[in-house]
Amino acid sequence: MSRFERAAAIVGIVVVFCSFGLLYLLMNRYVFFICAGVGVVTAAGSLLAIAVLDRTDNREEMWLLGFFYLLAILTPPVFAFALFDGVLAPLSVVFLVALTLVFFYYSYFLPIALFDVSTTESHTASAPYPTVSVLVPAYNEAGGIGACIDALRASEYPEDKREIIVIDDGSTDGTYEEALAHAGEGVKVVRKRNGGKHSAMNYGMLYADGEIVVTVDADSVVAPNALDRLVGAFQADPDLGAVAGNIKVDNRGSLVTNLQSLEYIVGILVFRRAFSALGSVPVVPGALGAYRREVLDAVGLYDPDTLTEDFDTSIKTLKGDWKIRSVDALCKTEAPMTWTDLYKQRLRWYRGNFMTLIKHRDVFTNTRFGYLQGGVFPMMLLNLTVVPLAGFVIVASILLQALAGEFLTLLSMFAFFALLQGLLSLIALWMDGERASLALYAPLFIVGYRQFIDTVVLKAVLDVLTERDLQWTSAKRSTERLRAREGD
């Protein structure tokens, strides 16, 4: 990132924080100062703790970050309770916590993300080149698997140092035949009985000889320089156990896919970048990610006991004291094109995420796991429980205010949070070189899309807690895209 780009990003973040001044005009000033003060102070305390503990290599004290998270949640209601003489409705308590978390999130994640973007260099592979095995698990991917293989064969990484292994996991369509038709030198196509993605990945490992193992979803298309950048990151940092690629939505054009596109960009450029700065990216995406072979062997490859084997394997890697970072290795993937398919995809994701948190619950109490214990797990637990619950309580509060006729206040509050989300989106889009028009969808992350996601999150958590039949739910491939590929 150039000096101009860094300065522009800083200006953008300053504008975001200045916009909070508008909120001061829209609400009780005492409540504003409580939420803003607690949110900013706890975020600053967390950042200071990270800086000091990282500099002194004192990872076992990272549990202090969880202490700051608790302060952000518990302190505002206590202050407000004292301020208003003990008269505080339950809805008001949740609103205070939610607003404080908004201040905390922006004050915590934006500075770390900017630091990572401005200081992290992109590395490309150099001689001597390590051998690379690319695993492509596929189930009923006819119409898409060919494009995936073609893109991998067009990679700039030395051909004699890479192998591509396509694993047909018992497909019932023409996936195997299409893969064979596109396979050439350096491509091996194998097939097995259907056993799930984890099973396909483990089966592919039987044929893999590479020092670096790259995973690519069959509906994804990687950039020509993607493998170079993945491998270059490993060469630059011997403590790196895995890397996460930069995933973007390929099939944009509808409301559903454009919302997901903006969600991916903001999530990767802000939240994942923040985790990457500390070497603790929690999920190496199946669409494009890479591991050192020794790491996968050490963690026992892919387990069958969650619905998100990528999250599970990433956590096992972090628990093994390896770093995971985000790399600007581009991969375009197909996103669900209908609300039903998006619901199925996210239900599996969130069920799997919560299952993985439960599976690795020892992280919450073991200080040996450093930032994974103090930062990653508490934040993910908040996002799967407190945040969606607070969202629905706020919606209930809004409805009550609407019934009371306070429409002007409601519109003003919506305009503020839509502006805030829009500014955050613009910063992420600009940093990623994307068109700014996607930011027009930002208001739906306040009202509409946000409630859809929160509903799926809460259902997923309840499903896991009640031990319902947790089957793999996946989205259908878009017929429009399949037709487009057939016409190419």
VOGU-3710 file (C-alpha; in Angstrom, 3 decimals, decimal comma):
1> msrferaaai> 0,000/0,000/0,000  1,427/3,391/-1,048  1,692/6,387/1,288  -1,222/8,050/-0,492  -3,391/4,957/-0,138  -2,426/4,608/3,520  -3,243/8,272/4,163  -6,569/7,954/2,342  -7,503/4,898/4,397  -6,634/6,733/7,613
11> vgivvvfcsf> -8,758/9,700/6,520  -11,624/7,296/5,803  -11,382/5,797/9,278  -11,258/9,270/10,834  -14,428/10,149/8,928  -16,067/6,993/10,302  -15,284/8,007/13,869  -16,308/11,616/13,249  -19,675/10,356/12,028  -20,309/9,078/15,543
21> gllyllmnry> -20,768/12,716/16,438  -24,076/12,611/14,586  -25,253/9,955/16,996  -24,652/12,394/19,843  -27,343/14,617/18,351  -29,859/11,777/18,080  -29,854/10,274/21,547  -29,476/10,980/25,237  -25,998/12,445/25,637  -25,310/10,526/28,865
31> vfficagvgv> -26,119/7,223/27,192  -23,942/8,224/24,242  -20,948/9,003/26,450  -21,376/5,767/28,413  -21,473/3,586/25,304  -18,807/5,507/23,384  -16,524/5,776/26,387  -16,734/2,120/27,362  -16,516/0,886/23,765  -13,494/2,997/22,810
41> vtaagsllai> -11,659/2,517/26,128  -12,071/-1,272/26,139  -10,997/-1,443/22,476  -7,951/0,721/23,219  -7,156/-1,457/26,232  -7,383/-4,570/24,065  -5,085/-3,079/21,411  -2,568/-1,970/24,042  -2,631/-5,408/25,657  -2,053/-7,075/22,288
51> avldrtdnre> 0,872/-4,766/21,501  2,563/-5,275/24,866  1,987/-9,030/25,078  3,069/-9,570/21,481  6,237/-7,517/21,954  7,141/-9,419/25,114  6,103/-12,750/23,549  3,820/-13,366/26,523  1,052/-15,275/24,767  -0,313/-16,911/27,907
61> emwllgffyl> -1,625/-13,576/29,167  -3,828/-13,027/26,107  -6,783/-14,065/28,267  -6,816/-10,392/29,291  -8,539/-9,641/25,993  -11,541/-11,654/27,137  -11,593/-9,481/30,252  -11,926/-6,387/28,070  -14,762/-8,002/26,106  -16,613/-8,665/29,354
71> lailtppvfa> -16,089/-5,063/30,427  -17,600/-3,889/27,135  -20,710/-5,993/27,778  -21,204/-5,536/31,536  -20,057/-1,978/32,241  -22,627/0,088/30,264  -25,710/-1,318/32,060  -24,007/-0,784/35,445  -23,236/2,865/34,675  -26,680/3,485/33,237
81> falfdgvlap> -28,348/1,746/36,176  -26,557/4,092/38,562  -27,209/7,134/36,377  -30,952/6,556/36,088  -31,495/5,617/39,749  -31,978/1,921/39,109  -34,745/2,391/36,541  -33,631/0,501/33,451  -35,818/-1,682/31,247  -34,444/-4,998/29,885
91> lsvvflvalt> -34,694/-3,656/26,325  -32,604/-0,667/27,336  -29,921/-2,937/28,782  -29,606/-4,853/25,517  -29,578/-1,611/23,506  -26,731/-0,265/25,662  -24,695/-3,429/25,177  -25,341/-3,513/21,426  -24,382/0,146/20,946  -21,244/-0,302/23,046
101> lvffyysyfl> -20,251/-3,281/20,908  -20,640/-1,109/17,810  -18,137/1,380/19,243  -15,890/-1,479/20,334  -15,933/-3,274/16,958  -15,076/-0,173/14,960  -12,399/0,986/17,413  -10,849/-2,485/17,595  -11,014/-4,002/14,129  -10,437/-1,003/11,847
111> pialfdvstt> -7,019/0,025/13,272  -5,703/-3,564/13,226  -6,983/-4,164/9,686  -5,385/-0,935/8,446  -2,120/-1,901/10,137  -2,129/-5,308/8,439  -2,984/-3,958/4,985  -0,366/-1,203/5,174  2,480/-3,316/6,547  1,982/-6,737/4,943
121> eshtasapyp> 3,806/-7,336/1,680  2,651/-9,734/-1,024  5,265/-12,407/-1,624  5,543/-14,501/-4,756  7,181/-17,901/-4,907  10,856/-18,095/-5,808  13,425/-20,812/-6,455  13,900/-23,345/-5,066  10,184/-23,967/-5,586  8,488/-26,384/-3,169
131> tvsvlvpayn> 6,244/-29,045/-4,649  2,515/-28,272/-4,513  -0,473/-30,629/-4,480  -3,818/-29,042/-5,369  -6,832/-30,978/-4,065  -10,200/-30,390/-5,748  -13,027/-32,319/-4,038  -16,126/-32,500/-6,227  -19,666/-33,771/-5,820  -22,164/-33,178/-8,641
141> eaggigacid> -20,150/-30,316/-10,114  -20,820/-30,999/-13,807  -20,775/-27,741/-15,721  -18,266/-26,134/-13,370  -15,453/-28,563/-12,656  -13,962/-28,081/-16,120  -13,464/-24,327/-15,635  -11,880/-24,979/-12,259  -9,357/-27,441/-13,722  -8,606/-25,163/-16,691
151> alraseyped> -7,817/-22,262/-14,360  -5,477/-24,407/-12,263  -3,687/-25,702/-15,352  -3,162/-22,089/-16,451  -1,390/-21,280/-13,185  1,913/-19,411/-13,397  3,449/-21,764/-10,827  6,079/-24,059/-12,416  4,290/-27,006/-14,003  6,921/-29,525/-12,929
161> kreiividdg> 6,441/-28,502/-9,302  2,671/-28,877/-9,079  0,099/-31,636/-9,312  -3,675/-31,331/-9,481  -5,778/-34,067/-7,891  -9,529/-34,062/-8,552  -11,545/-36,264/-6,203  -14,996/-37,220/-7,455  -16,911/-37,980/-4,260  -19,484/-40,338/-5,773
171> stdgtyeeal> -21,162/-37,832/-8,077  -24,392/-38,857/-9,781  -24,000/-36,495/-12,756  -21,236/-36,078/-15,323  -18,619/-34,626/-12,959  -16,135/-37,463/-13,416  -16,401/-37,474/-17,210  -16,069/-33,691/-17,426  -13,023/-33,731/-15,160  -11,386/-36,391/-17,343
181> ahagegvkvv> -12,113/-34,343/-20,461  -10,299/-31,316/-19,011  -7,488/-33,243/-17,367  -4,094/-33,065/-18,992  -0,528/-33,518/-17,925  -0,158/-33,038/-14,198  -3,853/-33,677/-13,480  -5,057/-36,848/-11,794  -8,774/-37,649/-11,520  -9,854/-40,240/-8,957
191> rkrnggkhsa> -13,273/-41,314/-7,762  -14,678/-42,849/-4,597  -17,951/-43,598/-2,869  -19,753/-40,583/-1,515  -18,544/-39,882/1,998  -18,586/-36,126/2,392  -16,049/-33,413/1,733  -13,749/-34,362/4,599  -13,625/-37,908/3,251  -12,800/-36,688/-0,254
201> mnygmlyadg> -9,994/-34,473/1,056  -8,474/-37,285/3,088  -8,728/-39,615/0,087  -6,976/-37,043/-2,082  -4,156/-36,823/0,457  -3,338/-40,469/-0,318  -2,274/-39,336/-3,808  -0,648/-36,048/-2,790  3,147/-35,762/-2,748  3,528/-31,985/-2,393
211> eivvtvdads> 5,186/-30,099/0,446  2,336/-27,579/0,219  -1,288/-28,742/-0,017  -3,703/-26,318/-1,670  -7,471/-26,830/-1,438  -9,811/-25,480/-4,114  -13,577/-25,908/-4,324  -14,823/-27,330/-7,598  -17,050/-24,296/-8,238  -14,137/-21,874/-7,880
221> vvapnaldrl> -11,761/-20,331/-10,399  -8,328/-19,234/-9,153  -6,262/-16,401/-10,603  -3,102/-17,335/-12,561  -0,840/-15,947/-9,807  -2,802/-17,406/-6,888  -0,566/-20,440/-6,270  2,534/-18,230/-6,520  1,238/-15,963/-3,774  0,139/-18,800/-1,512
231> vgafqadpdl> 3,531/-20,502/-1,728  5,405/-17,194/-1,461  3,777/-16,538/1,908  5,093/-19,864/3,240  8,584/-19,137/1,964  8,577/-15,733/3,677  7,490/-17,030/7,114  8,649/-20,421/8,418  6,138/-20,183/11,304  3,203/-20,030/8,909
241> gavagnikvd> 1,158/-23,222/8,989  -1,653/-22,218/6,636  -2,868/-19,315/4,506  -6,332/-18,134/3,465  -6,993/-16,886/-0,060  -8,996/-13,815/-1,066  -12,456/-15,112/-2,002  -14,768/-13,070/-4,207  -18,225/-13,757/-5,585  -18,131/-14,561/-9,300
251> nrgslvtnlq> -21,835/-14,631/-10,158  -22,827/-11,097/-9,190  -25,819/-9,310/-10,644  -28,763/-10,083/-8,361  -29,725/-8,731/-4,958  -28,769/-11,968/-3,204  -25,354/-12,332/-4,834  -24,472/-8,629/-4,586  -25,195/-8,673/-0,864  -22,929/-11,686/-0,452
261> sleyivgilv> -20,258/-10,003/-2,538  -20,211/-6,954/-0,272  -20,318/-9,214/2,792  -17,267/-11,166/1,573  -15,265/-8,017/0,815  -15,983/-6,280/4,123  -15,458/-9,508/6,064  -12,121/-10,276/4,418  -10,764/-6,722/4,244  -11,695/-5,738/7,783
271> frrafsalgs> -12,364/-8,655/10,110  -10,143/-11,338/8,569  -7,337/-8,806/8,081  -7,526/-7,952/11,763  -7,137/-11,614/12,708  -4,405/-12,006/10,081  -2,309/-9,258/11,674  -2,020/-11,521/14,720  -1,483/-14,719/12,743  -4,826/-16,116/13,882
281> vpvvpgalga> -7,189/-16,264/10,901  -9,835/-18,691/12,207  -10,960/-20,171/8,879  -8,883/-21,273/5,908  -11,646/-21,305/3,261  -12,208/-24,419/1,226  -12,598/-22,266/-1,879  -8,891/-21,415/-1,744  -6,480/-22,130/1,081  -3,194/-23,880/1,647
291> yrrevldavg> -1,395/-25,826/4,375  2,071/-27,144/4,894  1,889/-30,905/4,426  3,554/-31,464/7,798  0,813/-29,433/9,485  -2,031/-31,479/7,991  -0,262/-34,701/8,946  0,308/-33,440/12,492  -3,350/-32,461/13,071  -4,701/-35,723/11,671
301> lydpdtlted> -6,045/-34,368/8,368  -9,794/-33,629/8,156  -12,217/-34,848/10,830  -15,811/-36,020/10,191  -17,393/-34,683/13,386  -18,361/-31,145/12,305  -20,098/-29,660/9,253  -17,283/-27,190/8,633  -14,109/-29,188/8,180  -12,245/-26,060/7,038
311> fdtsiktlkg> -12,928/-24,229/10,324  -12,155/-27,326/12,378  -8,828/-27,965/10,625  -7,878/-24,289/10,927  -8,466/-24,364/14,687  -6,414/-27,547/15,022  -3,619/-25,765/13,166  -3,745/-22,725/15,473  -3,803/-24,991/18,525  -0,643/-26,604/17,187
321> dwkirsvdal> 1,110/-23,217/17,608  1,206/-22,436/13,895  0,217/-19,091/12,404  -2,515/-18,595/9,805  -2,559/-15,435/7,705  -4,622/-13,978/4,900  -2,976/-13,695/1,484  -4,017/-11,673/-1,553  -4,400/-14,779/-3,718  -7,569/-14,249/-5,726
331> ckteapmtwt> -10,246/-16,869/-6,147  -13,698/-16,322/-7,614  -16,412/-18,640/-6,412  -20,107/-19,180/-7,046  -22,443/-17,861/-4,368  -26,012/-19,091/-3,788  -28,427/-17,297/-6,112  -31,668/-17,721/-4,172  -32,631/-16,991/-0,580  -33,440/-20,677/-0,068
341> dlykqrlrwy> -30,013/-21,792/-1,209  -28,325/-19,078/0,845  -30,293/-20,235/3,884  -29,098/-23,823/3,360  -25,484/-22,769/2,933  -25,417/-20,500/5,978  -27,298/-22,997/8,127  -24,514/-25,498/7,498  -21,824/-22,863/8,096  -23,209/-21,647/11,407
351> rgnfmtlikh> -24,106/-25,123/12,654  -20,571/-26,219/11,831  -19,031/-23,144/13,432  -20,878/-23,707/16,696  -20,096/-27,430/16,621  -16,418/-26,562/16,189  -16,472/-24,123/19,115  -17,979/-26,876/21,279  -15,495/-29,463/20,023  -12,571/-27,190/20,887
361> rdvftntrfg> -14,090/-25,688/24,032  -10,831/-26,368/25,883  -9,509/-23,267/24,097  -11,661/-21,052/26,366  -9,832/-22,208/29,501  -6,303/-22,938/28,286  -4,007/-19,909/28,282  -1,465/-21,813/26,163  -3,504/-20,977/23,064  -2,742/-17,261/23,248
371> ylqggvfpmm> -4,772/-15,013/20,950  -6,924/-17,968/19,886  -8,149/-18,121/23,479  -8,162/-14,417/24,253  -9,374/-13,019/20,943  -10,678/-15,392/18,292  -12,948/-17,720/20,274  -14,603/-15,060/22,473  -15,297/-12,933/19,397  -16,794/-15,839/17,474
381> llnltvvpla> -18,923/-16,851/20,454  -20,197/-13,271/20,705  -21,090/-13,281/17,008  -22,992/-16,559/17,345  -24,924/-15,658/20,493  -24,942/-12,121/21,913  -24,893/-10,208/18,616  -27,899/-11,912/16,935  -29,902/-11,876/20,168  -29,176/-8,190/20,651
391> gfvivasill> -30,206/-7,592/17,055  -33,670/-9,014/17,623  -34,146/-7,152/20,887  -33,280/-3,927/19,097  -35,819/-4,747/16,386  -38,428/-5,237/19,114  -37,449/-1,898/20,619  -37,806/-0,235/17,231  -41,285/-1,673/16,788  -42,301/-0,345/20,195
401> qalagefltl> -40,980/3,086/19,288  -42,861/2,955/16,005  -46,078/2,141/17,844  -45,379/5,134/20,070  -45,165/7,358/16,989  -41,443/8,200/17,223  -40,902/7,827/13,458  -38,514/10,773/13,073  -36,166/9,389/15,724  -36,276/5,973/14,111
411> lsmfaffall> -35,496/7,320/10,656  -32,647/9,397/12,055  -31,129/6,393/13,824  -31,480/4,238/10,719  -29,850/6,943/8,594  -26,921/7,132/10,999  -26,224/3,397/11,123  -26,734/3,093/7,357  -24,179/5,882/6,900  -21,775/4,125/9,247
421> qgllslialw> -22,128/0,814/7,407  -21,793/2,621/4,098  -18,542/4,306/5,141  -17,115/0,990/6,361  -18,119/-0,629/3,063  -16,537/2,163/1,017  -13,250/1,814/2,905  -13,194/-1,955/2,325  -14,169/-1,617/-1,355  -11,534/1,024/-1,972
431> mdgeraslal> -8,817/-0,973/-0,219  -9,725/-3,994/-2,362  -9,941/-2,087/-5,634  -13,651/-2,850/-6,044  -16,346/-0,627/-7,496  -17,938/1,711/-4,975  -21,474/1,038/-6,235  -21,654/-2,109/-4,070  -21,814/0,196/-1,043  -25,390/1,035/-2,070
441> yaplfivgyr> -26,381/-2,305/-0,522  -24,955/-1,297/2,871  -28,307/-0,167/4,380  -29,608/-3,732/4,005  -26,925/-4,821/6,462  -28,822/-2,728/9,021  -32,379/-3,703/8,141  -33,238/-6,745/6,020  -30,197/-8,875/5,321  -28,936/-8,493/8,900
451> qfidtvvlka> -32,127/-9,990/10,340  -32,029/-12,839/7,820  -28,499/-13,773/8,887  -29,306/-13,406/12,599  -32,294/-15,729/12,182  -30,168/-18,413/10,549  -27,455/-18,031/13,198  -29,874/-18,488/16,097  -31,592/-21,449/14,418  -28,217/-23,084/13,804
461> vldvlterdl> -27,172/-22,636/17,447  -30,507/-24,025/18,705  -30,214/-26,992/16,317  -26,798/-27,882/17,708  -27,858/-27,403/21,332  -30,963/-29,573/20,854  -28,984/-32,151/18,850  -31,289/-32,108/15,871  -30,513/-34,112/12,744  -27,522/-32,113/11,538
471> qwtsakrste> -27,269/-33,026/7,876  -25,111/-31,331/5,257  -27,277/-28,631/3,649  -25,890/-27,163/0,444  -26,942/-24,765/-2,282  -27,787/-25,861/-5,783  -25,565/-24,833/-8,655  -27,000/-21,971/-10,668  -28,426/-23,119/-13,988  -27,656/-19,698/-15,448
481> rlraregd> -23,967/-20,125/-14,784  -23,912/-23,676/-16,054  -25,500/-22,558/-19,311  -22,983/-19,743/-19,607  -20,107/-22,163/-19,157  -21,526/-24,574/-21,712  -21,626/-21,723/-24,174  -17,991/-20,751/-23,618
//
